[in-house]
Amino acid sequence: MDYWVECCENVGKNMKKRDLVVIRSTVIPGTTDQLILPILEEESGVKAGVDFYLAYVSERIAEGMYLLNLKKCLLWLEQLMLKV
């Protein structure tokens, strides 16, 4: 998991408000919430769900479903950002 920590530190240091971080990997359950999210918040100084957005997309889904879900996610994000 050292590579995840280093990657998240680098991403977090370069994040700004309203950024969207998408994790697309096969990781054990809880990794996004328990490892990645806290590092991103600490390094960036911004809060997930308020100042930036974090999404997880499993590599185990069919690519066709991925594109459909991505479209839904982007539409949701667009609506959310219009409220800000």
C-alpha positions in Angstrom: 0.0 0.0 0.0 3.0 2.3 0.1 2.4 3.2 -3.6 -1.1 4.3 -2.7 0.1 6.5 0.1 2.7 8.2 -2.1 0.3 8.6 -4.9 -2.4 10.1 -2.7 0.1 12.5 -1.1 1.2 13.8 -4.5 -2.4 14.1 -5.7 -3.5 15.8 -2.5 -0.7 18.4 -2.6 -1.9 19.5 -6.1 -5.6 19.5 -5.5 -7.9 22.5 -5.3 -11.5 23.1 -4.6 -14.1 21.4 -6.9 -11.6 18.8 -8.1 -12.9 15.3 -8.8 -10.6 12.4 -7.9 -11.6 9.0 -9.4 -10.0 5.8 -8.1 -10.2 3.1 -10.7 -8.5 0.0 -9.3 -9.0 -3.3 -7.6 -8.5 -2.5 -3.9 -9.8 -4.2 -0.8 -13.0 -2.8 0.6 -12.5 0.2 2.8 -9.4 1.4 1.1 -11.0 4.5 -0.4 -12.6 5.7 2.8 -10.0 4.5 5.3 -6.7 5.2 3.5 -7.1 7.4 0.4 -9.7 9.9 1.6 -7.9 10.9 4.8 -4.6 11.4 3.0 -6.2 13.5 0.3 -7.9 15.7 2.8 -4.8 16.1 4.9 -2.5 16.9 2.0 -4.9 19.2 0.2 -6.4 21.0 3.2 -9.9 20.6 1.6 -12.9 18.4 2.7 -14.3 15.6 0.5 -17.9 16.0 -0.4 -17.7 19.7 0.4 -14.6 21.1 -1.4 -13.7 18.2 -3.7 -15.3 15.0 -4.9 -14.0 11.4 -4.6 -15.3 8.5 -6.6 -14.4 4.8 -6.7 -14.9 2.7 -9.9 -14.1 -1.0 -9.6 -12.1 -2.6 -12.4 -14.4 -5.6 -12.1 -17.3 -4.1 -13.9 -18.1 -4.5 -17.5 -16.8 -1.6 -19.6 -20.3 -0.9 -21.1 -21.7 -0.5 -17.6 -18.7 1.7 -16.6 -19.5 4.2 -19.4 -23.2 4.3 -18.3 -22.3 4.8 -14.7 -19.7 7.4 -15.6 -22.4 9.3 -17.5 -24.7 9.2 -14.5 -21.9 10.3 -12.2 -21.0 13.2 -14.4 -24.6 14.3 -14.7 -24.9 14.2 -10.9 -21.7 16.1 -10.5 -22.8 18.8 -13.0 -26.0 19.3 -11.0 -24.1 19.4 -7.8 -21.7 22.0 -9.1 -24.5 24.2 -10.4 -25.8 24.5 -6.8 -22.4 25.8 -5.6 
